[in-house]
Amino acid sequence: MAATSTSPLFSLSSLSASLPSPTRLPATLSLRALSPRARLSVSLPFASPHGVYSAWAATSTSSAGRLRRRGLEVVCEAATGRRPDSVAKRERQNEKHRIRNHARKAEMRTRMKKVFRALEKLRKKADAQPEEIIEIEKMISEAYKAIDKTVQVGALHRNTGNHRKSRLARRKKAIEILRGWYVPNAEPVAAT
C-alpha cells in the first residue's frame, strides 16, 4: 500500500481547511492521534507576513508497511522570524536581577569576611580587652543586615541566611569563651 494514501480520519482537504490564515501564524502546532506508529506525509508551503518562507509538514511512515487508521500523527510548524516582546523583556529583567543579586551577595560575603578577619585578629592578640568585642559586634550587626536584605529579595534562601548568621555568632562566642569573657552555663547574677 502506498505511503501517501489517506485514511478516513485525515484528508488533505481537511488539513488545508484547518490551517490558519497567513496573517496569524502559530509558532508550533502539534496534533497527535491515538498512536505514533504511523504518520501521514503532507507539505504545504506558504509565506508568512514577516517574509519568512515556511512549510507545514507532516510525515508518513507505517509499521509493517501499512497505514493504520489509529496511528496518525500530524506535526505542524511555522517560523515567525522574531520572538515576542515578552521574551525580550524577560531576558532584560533577568540580566538586571542577576547583576543586582550578585552585588547583594558580594556585599554580604565581604561583610562576613571582615568579621571573620577581625575575630581572628582578636584571637591571636596577646593582650585583648573585652571592650574590643564591641566593635566586632557592630560589624556583625552590619553583616546580619546584609544577609537579611539578600534573603528578603530572594537572592539567598532563608535557611542559608540563618546558617550564615549562626556561623558568625558561633565564631564570636568561641572567641569570648577562649578569652574568658563568656562562661557557658553560668548562673545569671540577680540584681539586688
Order of alpha helices (4+ residues) and beta strands (2+ residues): alpha-beta-beta-beta-beta-alpha-alpha-alpha
